[in-house]
Amino acid sequence: MQHDAIIQLVTATFAELGAGDPQSFTPTILLREGFFVGYQFRCGELRAMWFADSNVLKFHGADGTLVRKIDPQEQMKKAA
């Protein structure tokens, strides 16, 4: 999955979830034992995580509960 497609999905979903400024988020590269495994994005109190091995975006609320789970490839198929 392309980085730009993930960024677009994160921005759109943060907006849907009511983030104050959904385009102003902080991305973090996730590493495990020195190898890239995914990204974490923070926007206010919302958090999203994408792991390359499962290709699933998970969005968490301020209290850490899962509020949305997205399969980016399915979303891209719907958009096409």
JOHUTA-V657623 format. One record per residue. N is the residue number from 1. RES is the residue in three letters. PSI is psi in degrees with one decimal (none if undefined). D_LAST is the distance of its C-alpha to the last C-alpha in Angstrom with 2 decimals. Layout:
n:N res:RES psi:PSI d_last:D_LAST
n:N res:RES psi:PSI d_last:D_LAST
This chain:
n:1 res:MET psi:133.6 d_last:15.06
n:2 res:GLN psi:144.0 d_last:15.34
n:3 res:HIS psi:-44.5 d_last:17.63
n:4 res:ASP psi:-38.1 d_last:15.68
n:5 res:ALA psi:-39.3 d_last:12.62
n:6 res:ILE psi:-45.1 d_last:15.35
n:7 res:ILE psi:-44.1 d_last:17.11
n:8 res:GLN psi:-43.0 d_last:14.30
n:9 res:LEU psi:-41.4 d_last:13.91
n:10 res:VAL psi:-46.3 d_last:17.70
n:11 res:THR psi:-47.9 d_last:18.23
n:12 res:ALA psi:-41.2 d_last:16.02
n:13 res:THR psi:-39.4 d_last:17.66
n:14 res:PHE psi:-40.8 d_last:21.07
n:15 res:ALA psi:-44.3 d_last:20.72
n:16 res:GLU psi:-32.9 d_last:19.91
n:17 res:LEU psi:2.5 d_last:22.92
n:18 res:GLY psi:21.8 d_last:25.14
n:19 res:ALA psi:139.8 d_last:25.80
n:20 res:GLY psi:-48.1 d_last:28.11
n:21 res:ASP psi:84.7 d_last:26.41
n:22 res:PRO psi:-16.0 d_last:23.07
n:23 res:GLN psi:-4.1 d_last:22.76
n:24 res:SER psi:77.3 d_last:26.22
n:25 res:PHE psi:161.8 d_last:25.95
n:26 res:THR psi:113.8 d_last:27.87
n:27 res:PRO psi:146.7 d_last:26.20
n:28 res:THR psi:133.4 d_last:28.44
n:29 res:ILE psi:132.5 d_last:28.09
n:30 res:LEU psi:129.3 d_last:29.20
n:31 res:LEU psi:145.4 d_last:31.61
n:32 res:ARG psi:120.1 d_last:33.47
n:33 res:GLU psi:37.1 d_last:36.59
n:34 res:GLY psi:0.3 d_last:35.47
n:35 res:PHE psi:142.4 d_last:32.06
n:36 res:PHE psi:130.1 d_last:28.64
n:37 res:VAL psi:-15.2 d_last:27.08
n:38 res:GLY psi:-160.8 d_last:24.60
n:39 res:TYR psi:152.2 d_last:24.45
n:40 res:GLN psi:140.0 d_last:25.87
n:41 res:PHE psi:134.8 d_last:25.00
n:42 res:ARG psi:134.5 d_last:27.48
n:43 res:CYS psi:102.5 d_last:27.16
n:44 res:GLY psi:-123.8 d_last:30.38
n:45 res:GLU psi:-0.5 d_last:31.10
n:46 res:LEU psi:150.5 d_last:27.56
n:47 res:ARG psi:139.9 d_last:26.63
n:48 res:ALA psi:145.2 d_last:23.53
n:49 res:MET psi:136.8 d_last:23.80
n:50 res:TRP psi:125.5 d_last:21.50
n:51 res:PHE psi:129.8 d_last:23.17
n:52 res:ALA psi:-37.3 d_last:22.00
n:53 res:ASP psi:-32.9 d_last:23.62
n:54 res:SER psi:-16.0 d_last:21.89
n:55 res:ASN psi:49.9 d_last:18.56
n:56 res:VAL psi:135.3 d_last:18.84
n:57 res:LEU psi:126.7 d_last:19.05
n:58 res:LYS psi:128.7 d_last:22.04
n:59 res:PHE psi:133.2 d_last:23.11
n:60 res:HIS psi:142.4 d_last:26.83
n:61 res:GLY psi:-176.6 d_last:28.90
n:62 res:ALA psi:-33.9 d_last:32.20
n:63 res:ASP psi:3.9 d_last:34.17
n:64 res:GLY psi:-3.3 d_last:32.02
n:65 res:THR psi:146.7 d_last:30.56
n:66 res:LEU psi:122.2 d_last:27.04
n:67 res:VAL psi:-20.0 d_last:25.07
n:68 res:ARG psi:145.2 d_last:21.50
n:69 res:LYS psi:127.3 d_last:19.95
n:70 res:ILE psi:136.3 d_last:16.29
n:71 res:ASP psi:106.1 d_last:14.72
n:72 res:PRO psi:-35.8 d_last:12.45
n:73 res:GLN psi:-38.2 d_last:10.75
n:74 res:GLU psi:-41.4 d_last:10.08
n:75 res:GLN psi:-39.8 d_last:8.78
n:76 res:MET psi:-35.9 d_last:6.29
n:77 res:LYS psi:-41.0 d_last:5.27
n:78 res:LYS psi:-37.2 d_last:5.52
n:79 res:ALA psi:-23.7 d_last:3.81
n:80 res:ALA psi:none d_last:0.00
